[in-house]
Amino acid sequence: MGIGIDIVFIPRFVRVLEYTPAVLDQILHPNEMESNVDITFVAGRFAAKEAILKCGLAWLNILKFNQIDIGRIEGSKSKFLLNGMQYIVDISISHDCEYVVAVASNLQAIRDK
């Protein structure tokens, strides 16, 4: 498939979450929630999910990011679950000052054998 990229301006996320805390539940899958989720984590997950969609899943018309459960990122590989289907993707998330950028590539569905 293709390559997806997204960049997030962290101060914007801070403002959004201050005024609408429920947005957090719309971005993070329940498995991604922690007792103390920091804003850079949320912004990074948002950017990663945007990049994944741009990489080849945009045709699914996903309305809620909380449907995507990104597992632990090991090296550059990440497995994620979407509507019961497991995928693997090369993903990189970088944080610098007020920005987070994510790049996704090599998206593949994992098929049961």
C-alpha positions as CSV (number, residue, x, y, z in Angstrom):
1,M,0.0,0.0,0.0
2,G,1.1,3.6,0.3
3,I,2.7,5.9,2.8
4,G,0.8,8.1,5.3
5,I,2.0,11.1,7.2
6,D,0.4,13.4,9.7
7,I,1.6,16.3,11.9
8,V,0.0,17.6,15.0
9,F,0.4,21.0,16.8
10,I,0.4,20.0,20.5
11,P,-1.0,23.4,21.9
12,R,-4.1,22.8,19.7
13,F,-4.6,19.5,21.5
14,V,-4.2,21.1,24.8
15,R,-6.9,23.7,24.0
16,V,-9.3,21.1,22.6
17,L,-9.0,18.8,25.7
18,E,-9.4,21.8,28.0
19,Y,-12.7,22.7,26.4
20,T,-13.9,19.2,25.5
21,P,-12.3,16.5,27.7
22,A,-14.6,13.8,26.1
23,V,-12.5,14.1,22.9
24,L,-9.9,11.9,24.6
25,D,-12.4,9.0,24.6
26,Q,-12.9,9.6,20.8
27,I,-9.2,9.4,20.0
28,L,-8.0,6.6,22.3
29,H,-9.1,3.0,22.2
30,P,-10.0,1.7,25.7
31,N,-6.8,-0.5,25.6
32,E,-4.7,2.7,25.0
33,M,-6.1,4.5,28.1
34,E,-3.9,4.8,31.1
35,S,-4.6,6.4,34.4
36,N,-2.3,9.4,33.6
37,V,-2.3,9.8,29.8
38,D,-0.1,12.8,28.8
39,I,-0.9,15.1,25.9
40,T,2.1,14.1,23.8
41,F,0.9,10.4,24.0
42,V,-2.6,11.5,22.8
43,A,-1.2,13.7,20.0
44,G,1.2,11.0,18.9
45,R,-1.6,8.4,18.8
46,F,-3.8,10.8,16.9
47,A,-1.1,11.5,14.3
48,A,-0.3,7.8,14.0
49,K,-4.0,6.9,13.4
50,E,-4.3,9.7,10.8
51,A,-1.1,8.4,9.1
52,I,-2.4,4.8,9.1
53,L,-5.6,5.8,7.5
54,K,-3.7,7.8,4.8
55,C,-1.5,4.8,4.3
56,G,-4.3,2.7,2.9
57,L,-7.4,2.4,5.2
58,A,-9.1,5.7,4.3
59,W,-11.6,3.7,2.1
60,L,-13.0,2.2,5.3
61,N,-14.6,5.5,6.2
62,I,-13.7,5.2,9.9
63,L,-15.5,7.9,11.8
64,K,-13.9,7.2,15.2
65,F,-10.3,6.8,16.0
66,N,-11.2,4.9,19.1
67,Q,-11.9,1.9,16.9
68,I,-8.2,1.6,16.2
69,D,-6.2,-0.1,18.9
70,I,-2.4,0.5,18.3
71,G,-0.4,-2.0,20.3
72,R,3.1,-1.4,21.7
73,I,5.4,-0.1,19.0
74,E,8.5,-2.3,18.9
75,G,11.3,-1.0,16.7
76,S,9.4,0.4,13.7
77,K,6.7,-2.3,13.6
78,S,3.3,-2.1,15.3
79,K,0.3,-4.4,15.3
80,F,-3.1,-2.9,15.6
81,L,-6.6,-4.1,15.7
82,L,-9.4,-2.6,13.8
83,N,-12.9,-4.0,13.9
84,G,-11.6,-7.4,14.7
85,M,-9.0,-7.5,11.9
86,Q,-5.4,-7.4,12.8
87,Y,-2.9,-5.4,10.8
88,I,0.8,-4.7,10.9
89,V,2.4,-1.5,9.9
90,D,5.8,0.3,9.9
91,I,5.2,3.3,12.0
92,S,7.4,6.1,13.3
93,I,6.3,8.8,15.8
94,S,8.5,11.7,16.6
95,H,8.0,14.5,19.1
96,D,9.8,17.9,18.9
97,C,8.9,20.9,21.0
98,E,5.3,21.7,20.1
99,Y,4.9,19.2,17.3
100,V,4.3,15.5,16.8
101,V,4.7,13.8,13.4
102,A,3.9,10.2,12.5
103,V,4.7,8.3,9.3
104,A,3.1,4.9,8.4
105,S,4.0,2.5,5.6
106,N,3.9,-1.1,4.6
107,L,0.4,-1.7,5.9
108,Q,-0.6,-5.3,5.7
109,A,-3.6,-7.3,7.0
110,I,-2.6,-10.4,9.0
111,R,-4.5,-13.3,7.8
112,D,-5.3,-16.4,9.9
113,K,-3.6,-19.5,8.6
